[in-house]
Amino acid sequence: GKPFSRGNLYQLLSNPLYIGRIPYKGETYPGQHKAILDQATWDTVQRILAGNAVNRSGPTNTRAGFLLTGLVFDETGEPLCQSQADKKGKRYRYYVSKRLMYDAHRADDGWRLPAKALESAIIVPIQTLLRDQVRLMDMLHLVSHSLKDLKSLKVQSDTAASKLTDEMPGIQRDLLQTAIQRIELSAESITITLSRKGLAKILKINETVGIKEYSDTASITVPLTLRRRGVEAKLIISGPGMEQRQPDPHLCYLIAQARNWFDQLASGEAASVRAIAQRENIYETEISRILPLAFLAPRIVEAIFDGRQPEELSLKGLKRLGPLPSDWEAQQKLLRISG
């Protein structure tokens, strides 16, 4: 009763089990079962599939790498799958609950998280751990150590922390896949289960020094708030060591544009809204929507420029606020920005 996608069909047609072979780690080997398809038919099908394949060399159709493949699970224990979408030539990556893959309208059930936000939410606390040598030693139960060992640990941990942001996605993925055993999501937090042996491997530590006497796993819990904008869920991280949220450049530009146009009208540089519309080659109604933003309360402007506006406040939403109250406190209440 579920949709049969092109990907499913491709997997079916390229499965070597049908010619009596077993796939393993990129190679195929003779199986003990009988083939149900002759080799000539199989070869013909593979040539057709290869001929129909799209050359994915352009910037918008190249599939970007996911760093947390196979590691992320929701509160029901269901894994999150990888999903990509192309909008106006830009590639967007998501981690999506499996139950949403074929039922995207279930906005109240399951997760659809921007990959970059989730990956950042995982990378930052791990970097914080790697840069805290005392905490790292305690997590790895390193009791017997020399000054030389401590110096080596410092060098390796700093190197690993830097690679998580400065290196290519393949190196980042290898580090995360080695260090992390499982990531569990809930509406209040992210729990990152780390492998002590994996960390020891990254830091080039002898596993026999203390680690085997304890459980192989340790966990980090990152508090968060989950807010939804339609189907997509937004993560608002509040844990220690998390990077400060960055201002939205589109919202900032919109406010600056409104102030600039108002100044032009007030000074006489622009004779009318129509004159601005003709010069900017946009509709007068669009300018009329944006101009009132020149009268936003100072605290609202400061919040947006500091990145402290509500997560759900979008560019489209700011343009379509409707009649803007002249009272600053009423504006702050409308936009849910505290003083």
Buried (B, 14 or more C-beta within 10 A) or exposed (E): EEEEEEEEEEEEEBEBBBBBBEEEEEEEEEBEEEBEBEEEEBEEBEEEEEEEEEEEEEEEEEEEBBBBBEBBBBEEEBEBBBBBEEEEEEBBBBBBBBBBBEEEEEBEEBBBBBBEBBBBBBBBBBBBBBBBBEEBBEBBBBEEBEEEBEEBBBEBBEEBBEBBEEBEEEEBBBBBBBBBBBBBBEEEBBBBBBBBBBBBEBBEBEEEBBBEEEEBEBEBBBEBEBEBEEBBBBBBBEBEBBEEEEBBEEBBEBBBBBBBBBEBBEEEEBEEBEBBBEEEEEEBEEBEBBBBBBBBBEBBBEBBBEEBBEBEBBEEEBBEBEEBBEEBEEBBEBBEBEE
